[in-house]
């Protein structure tokens, strides 16, 4: 595989964050965190996503770094709630997006040849529509 943008994957830091989120939701964690549901977290997720967009718009990389962390927290927090409800786990989330990226980039991970960005985007939309029709997306 090509050069990775993350030269030293933060596996220890990521594992620690996962543990912190699980602890916050645990019996010995935070009452507010334990009371949250997927639906109650919706406005907080939207707020964090908007703050990421604002940091990008302002070209404020330091703030963007912080806001991306907040957004990552929400992804893990929502996944923890779903895990507690026996719906899905983080491994399934990660495998799902990895599989989707590979399916939607056949010009990178397959043998499809494209000539330009327009072809890439048209192919992406065609694949996305086919996935919707097949119930994959």
ZAPA-527162 format. One record per residue (C-alpha): residue in one letter; residue number from 1; x, y, z. Coordinates in steps of 0.1 Angstrom, whole numbers. Layout:
BEGIN
   code   pos       x       y       z
      A   NUM       X       Y       Z
...
END
This chain:
BEGIN
   code   pos       x       y       z
      X     1       0       0       0
      X     2      11      36      -6
      X     3      27      58      20
      X     4       4      64      49
      X     5      -4      99      60
      X     6      -1      87      96
      X     7      35      78      99
      X     8      32      65     135
      X     9      -4      53     140
      X    10     -17      64     173
      X    11     -29      30     184
      X    12     -22      35     221
      X    13     -38      69     221
      X    14     -68      56     202
      X    15     -72      26     225
      X    16     -70      49     255
      X    17     -97      72     241
      X    18    -120      41     235
      X    19    -114      31     271
      X    20    -122      66     284
      X    21    -154      67     265
      X    22    -164      33     277
      X    23    -156      43     313
      X    24    -176      75     310
      X    25    -206      53     301
      X    26    -200      27     328
      X    27    -215      24     362
      X    28    -185      42     377
      X    29    -185      69     350
      X    30    -204     101     345
      X    31    -242     103     352
      X    32    -248     127     323
      X    33    -228     105     299
      X    34    -248      74     310
      X    35    -281      91     304
      X    36    -273      99     268
      X    37    -290      81     239
      X    38    -283      81     202
      X    39    -311     107     197
      X    40    -301     129     226
      X    41    -266     132     211
      X    42    -279     144     178
      X    43    -277     181     185
      X    44    -242     178     200
      X    45    -230     159     170
      X    46    -244     186     147
      X    47    -228     213     168
      X    48    -194     196     167
      X    49    -196     191     129
      X    50    -204     227     124
      X    51    -175     238     146
      X    52    -152     216     123
      X    53    -166     234      93
      X    54    -160     268     109
      X    55    -124     260     118
      X    56    -118     249      81
      X    57    -135     281      68
      X    58    -113     302      92
      X    59     -82     282      83
      X    60     -76     278     120
      X    61     -56     246     121
      X    62     -52     246     159
      X    63     -89     249     164
      X    64     -95     223     136
      X    65     -73     198     155
      X    66     -94     203     186
      X    67    -127     201     168
      X    68    -117     170     150
      X    69    -110     154     184
      X    70    -144     165     195
      X    71    -160     150     164
      X    72    -140     117     169
      X    73    -153     116     205
      X    74    -188     117     192
      X    75    -182      89     167
      X    76    -168      68     195
      X    77    -195      78     220
      X    78    -223      70     196
      X    79    -207      37     187
      X    80    -204      29     225
      X    81    -241      35     229
      X    82    -249      13     199
      X    83    -226     -14     213
      X    84    -243     -13     247
      X    85    -276     -18     228
      X    86    -261     -49     209
      X    87    -266     -30     176
      X    88    -230     -29     163
      X    89    -194     -23     175
      X    90    -164      -2     165
      X    91    -149     -30     144
      X    92    -180     -32     123
      X    93    -180       6     118
      X    94    -143       5     107
      X    95    -147     -25      85
      X    96    -178     -10      69
      X    97    -161      23      59
      X    98    -130       5      47
      X    99    -150     -18      25
      X   100    -171      12      12
      X   101    -139      31       3
      X   102    -125       2     -16
      X   103    -157      -4     -35
      X   104    -161      32     -44
      X   105    -125      35     -56
      X   106    -122       8     -82
      X   107     -97      30    -101
      X   108     -74      27     -71
      X   109     -82      -8     -56
      X   110     -93     -25     -88
      X   111     -87     -24    -125
      X   112    -110       4    -136
      X   113     -92      31    -156
      X   114    -104      67    -154
      X   115     -91      97    -172
      X   116    -101     126    -149
      X   117    -118     137    -117
      X   118    -152     140    -135
      X   119    -151     103    -143
      X   120    -141      95    -108
      X   121    -171     115     -94
      X   122    -195     100    -119
      X   123    -183      65    -111
      X   124    -186      72     -73
      X   125    -222      83     -78
      X   126    -230      53    -100
      X   127    -216      29     -74
      X   128    -233      48     -46
      X   129    -267      45     -63
      X   130    -261       8     -70
      X   131    -253       3     -33
      X   132    -285      20     -23
      X   133    -305      -2     -47
      X   134    -288     -33     -32
      X   135    -293     -21       4
      X   136    -255     -17      11
      X   137    -254      19      19
END
